[in-house]
Amino acid sequence: MSDLENPFQETLISRHRAEPCTVVIFGATGDLTNRKLIPAFYNIAACGDLPPQFKVVGFARRDKTDEVFRTELEAGNRKNSRQGHNEELWSSFSQCIHYHRSEFEDLDGYKSLRVLLDEFDKERGAPANRLFYLASAPEAFKSILEMLRAAGLNEGVGGKWARVVCEKPFGKDLASARALNHVVAETFEEKDTYRIDHYLGKETAQNIMVLRFANALFEPNWNSRYIDHVQITCAENLGMEGGRGGYYDTAGALRDMVQNHLFQLLSLVAMEPPTDLSADSVRDEKVKVIRALRPLIGPEAVGKNVIRAQYTAGSVDGVPRVGYRQEDRVNPQSNTEPYVALRLFIDTWRWQGVPFYIRVGKQLPKKATEISVHFKKPPQVPFATNNLIKNSENTLVIRIQPDEGIALRILCKQPGQAMNMQQVKMDFRYSSSFGKASPEAYERLLLDAMAGDATLFARRDEVENAWKFIDELEKAWHKTDNPPPMREYPAGSWGPKEADDLLRQDGREWRLL
Amino acid sequence: MQTIMAASSLKDSDLGRLGLETPISRIESELKKLWENDEAKTRASLINLAIYTEDSSVLADDNALLDRVAAEHSCRALLILALPEAQPPRARAWIQALCRPYHGRQAVCSEQISFVLEGGDATQVQNIVFAHLNSDLPLVVWWQADITKHFHERFYSRIDTLIIDSARWSDPAPQFDALLAALGEETARFDVRDLAWTRSHLMRTALAGCFQDANALQNLSKLRKLTITHLKGQRMTALLLAAWINRRLDMSLELELIEKDTGPALQRLILEGEGVRGDVRRDCDSSFVHVCTSCGQHEHKELLPADADSDAELVNEQLSRRGGSTLYSGMLPLIRAMLK
C-alpha cells in the first residue's frame, strides 16, 4: 500500500470511515452474530459507512457453505435489523460474508484462514486491516488467541493492523482476567485490543461526558460540596428465560453487571475531565475512579455495604413468576445473587463523603437503567414548606434505557397566594426530540474498532482493577466462615427490605423509577 | 429568479392546510390553547426552523415539507410567505401542531406558525419572525427567495444556520456574490447549508470509496476527464461536485455535463484517465449507487446508499449534521470564480 492519501476523504471528516478491512468472527454460528453483529454491519452498510472492500468471515465448528451461512444470517437480519431489510442491499452486502469451518484448537484451520484472508487481499490488490472478533464462549478465548499467534495472524500485513475485539465476560475474577489479559498481551498489543462493553455504545452513556464537560452549568457543582449522593440502577423485569439460568447461575449480578457495565457508568459519572478526547486520556481518568473505590474487605464491611438477594415466587405485571432457585437450569441450592445493592465511596478530593448507591436485579417491576445525581438541599431555605416536601432535593436523572434522556427535578412555587412549593420535572427525551432512531450500540462500537478509536472500550487496567474490587466481595460471600446472608425479595418488588435499609440508615431512599 | 406572485393567486385550499387562522397578536395564547386541549400530546422543540419564500405557488409544498421535517426534528416551524408588492398591506397567521406517534399511543408534536405577509417590507418580516421564536433555541432559516433583495444584515445576524438551494437559482452568480458579501460581514455568524451541495454528499462518499483502492489511488494523477449526468435543473449541483473534485485533485479536469429530463438529481459520475476509471452510477428507481473502480486488471464493485431525493430528506440530512460547514464555505470563492 502506498502512503498516498485519498484526496476525496475530505468529505468524510465527520463520519467514522475505516480503511478496507476483513472481520473474522469466532463463534459465528452463535446468537450474538445472528442477532447483533451481522445486523450491525448491515446497518452500517445501509448508512454508507462500511469500509470499502469489506469482508466478514464467520469462523465456527459446524460444517456449512458460504451460501448456507448467508441464508441463516439473512433470516436473522430480517428479524433484527434496525432499519429493516432491503433485498437489493442484502444481495450486495451478503456477498462480502464468508464462512470458514474449523475447530478453535486446530492450527490448520487458522493456517487455511490465513490463506483465505490473503486471497481477499489479492482480490483487493493490496493488504487490508484485520479485525478478529471473539464472540465464542469465553473458555475458547485462550485457544483462539494462541492459534492466531501460532498462525501469524496477530500481525498486520503490509503496514496494516490486526486487532482483536473481546466480548464479555472478560474473566470471572481477577486471576482469570489477568491470565486472559496475559494471553491477549502475548498475541496483540494493548492498543490493538478492544474489550467490548455494549453499555458504552449507548447514546446516553456517551452523552454523560457531553453533559458534564460541555455544559458550564453542571461541572462546577459536580462534587461533594453540592452533590449529596448518586444512585445507579439497572432493573430488569425478566428472570432466567430462554435458558439463561445456566450461565447466570455461575456468574450472578455482581460479576455479570456490576464489574463491567455499572462500573463503566460509575466511572463516567465520577471521572475527572480528561485532558483531551483521546482513548487513553479518557480511560486514564476512568481507571482512576475504579482505583479510588474504597475497598470493602471482610464479611463485616461487605455485610454493612453490600446486600445480595434472590427473588422468591411473585408476579411481574400480573404474571406469576417462580423463585430464582426454581428457575430452569438454576441449581436449587444456588448461592448466586440475581440482585445486589452496594454503597460505595470514592476516595478522591472531589467525592469525599459522597455515597454512590448501585443496585441491579432481575424480576424487578420494570426494565430501566438510569443514573440519578441527587444534589444537596440549600443550606437555608426561607420557605416553611420545604421540609414537608419529600425528596425535595434537585435531582438530575440520566436515563440510559429505555426512553433515553435527561430529567432535572427542581422546586417551583405553586400558583396562588400562599408560598407553597412543588416538585416539577424538566424532561428531555431523545426519542421525542429526535425522530430518527439512534444507531445500535454495536454499530457504533464496531465502527470505532475498525476506525481505531478505543475510547468506548475497556482497557486492561480498568478491567483488572474492577475485578480486584469485586473479588473481595465474592471472597466475603463465598470464602469466609461468617458470610453476609443472602436476602430474599418477592419477584415483582423493588428488591429486599435490607437494600432499602442500606439507604434509610443514611437518611436517604432509593429513587422510585 | 422566482416570480413574485400576487396575493390574489393564493389558493384557499393551500391556506386551509395551514391550520387555524389566528390574529397575530394572539398566536402564543392560541398555541397554548392548542396544547391544553389534549393532555396526551408532548410538545417538543430543539430548533426554530423558518422557511422564507416569496412564491405563493410553493406554499403547499413547503407546508408539507415542514410536516416531514418536524417528524424527525422537533422544532418550532415558521412558514413565511412574503408578497412585498401585494396591496393593500395585510398580515395573516395560522397555527397548527405537527404530530407524530410516539410509543404507539401518544403524540409528540412540534408547532407551526404560518404567515402570509402582503405588502410591508423586510423590517416587518424581521419583527414578526423574531417575535415568534422559541427563545434560546437556534434559528435555522431556509431562504428560498432572492438573496440579493430582502436578505438584510439585521436579519441574518440573528441566524444560526442558513439553508439555501443554489440549484434553484436561475442566475447563481449574483446570488453567490450576495451570500459571500453577507458572510464577510462581522456580524454574520451563520453556517451556510446548500441543498445542492447536500445532494451530492453520498456521491462524494462513494467517490472516496472508489479511490480507497490502493491501485486506483496510485493512478490518480492519470485522471483527465470528468463526466457528470444530472437531472435538468440540477446543473448547479453538478457544478458544485465538479468544483470539489477539481479542488481535491488540484487540477482542472475536462468536464462534460449530461442533462437528463427524468431521474434523480445526480445520476452518474465518471472519473477517468489512462488505465483508471471510477464510475458511480445511480439507476432511476434505486436508492443505492453502483460503484465500480477499474485500474488495469483490477476491478472492484460496491453498492452504497444514494443521496436523498426530496427536499424534506435533504433538510433532515442537514439538520442531523450539526457542526461547521467549512468544506462548503471554503469552496464558495472557487464556485464564484467558476461562474464567471
Contacts between the chains, C-beta under 8 A, distances in Angstrom:
chain1	res1	chain2	res2	distance
A	1	B	214	4.9
A	2	B	214	6.3
A	2	B	217	6.5
A	2	B	218	5.5
A	4	B	217	5.0
A	4	B	218	6.4
A	4	B	220	7.4
A	6	B	208	6.0
A	6	B	211	5.1
A	6	B	212	5.6
A	6	B	217	6.0
A	7	B	211	7.6
A	7	B	220	7.1
A	7	B	248	4.2
A	7	B	249	6.1
A	7	B	250	7.9
A	8	B	204	6.6
A	8	B	207	5.1
A	8	B	208	3.8
A	8	B	210	7.8
A	8	B	211	5.7
A	8	B	245	7.8
A	8	B	248	5.7
A	9	B	208	5.2
A	9	B	212	8.0
A	10	B	248	6.3
A	10	B	327	6.5
A	11	B	201	7.1
A	11	B	204	4.1
A	11	B	205	6.0
A	11	B	207	8.0
A	11	B	208	5.9
A	11	B	244	7.7
A	11	B	327	7.1
A	12	B	205	6.1
A	12	B	208	5.8
A	13	B	327	7.4
A	14	B	321	6.6
A	14	B	323	6.3
A	15	B	205	7.7
A	17	B	205	7.8
A	17	B	208	7.5
A	19	B	212	6.7
A	20	B	212	6.4
A	20	B	213	8.0
A	46	B	305	6.2
A	47	B	305	6.7
A	48	B	202	5.6
A	48	B	205	5.5
A	48	B	206	7.6
A	48	B	304	5.0
A	48	B	305	4.3
A	51	B	212	7.6
A	52	B	209	4.2
A	52	B	210	7.9
A	52	B	212	4.4
A	52	B	213	7.0
A	52	B	300	7.6
A	52	B	302	6.2
A	53	B	212	7.4
A	53	B	213	7.0
A	53	B	300	6.2
A	53	B	302	7.6
A	86	B	287	7.8
A	88	B	286	6.9
A	88	B	288	6.1
A	88	B	303	7.2
A	89	B	288	6.4
A	89	B	303	6.5
A	89	B	305	8.0
A	92	B	288	7.6
A	92	B	302	7.4
A	92	B	303	3.5
A	93	B	303	7.4
A	124	B	213	7.1
A	124	B	214	7.6
A	124	B	300	7.3
A	125	B	213	6.4
A	125	B	214	5.8
A	125	B	215	4.6
A	125	B	295	7.5
A	125	B	298	4.5
A	125	B	300	7.9
A	126	B	213	7.4
A	126	B	214	3.4
A	126	B	215	7.1
A	429	B	42	7.9
A	429	B	44	7.8
A	431	B	102	6.8
A	431	B	103	7.9
A	432	B	42	5.4
A	432	B	44	4.7
A	432	B	74	6.6
A	432	B	102	5.9
A	432	B	108	4.3
A	433	B	44	5.1
A	433	B	45	8.0
A	433	B	46	5.2
A	433	B	74	4.9
A	434	B	46	7.6
A	434	B	72	7.2
A	434	B	73	7.2
A	434	B	74	7.5
A	435	B	71	5.0
A	435	B	72	3.7
A	435	B	73	6.7
A	435	B	74	7.3
A	435	B	100	6.4
A	435	B	108	8.0
A	436	B	72	5.1
A	436	B	316	7.8
A	436	B	320	6.7
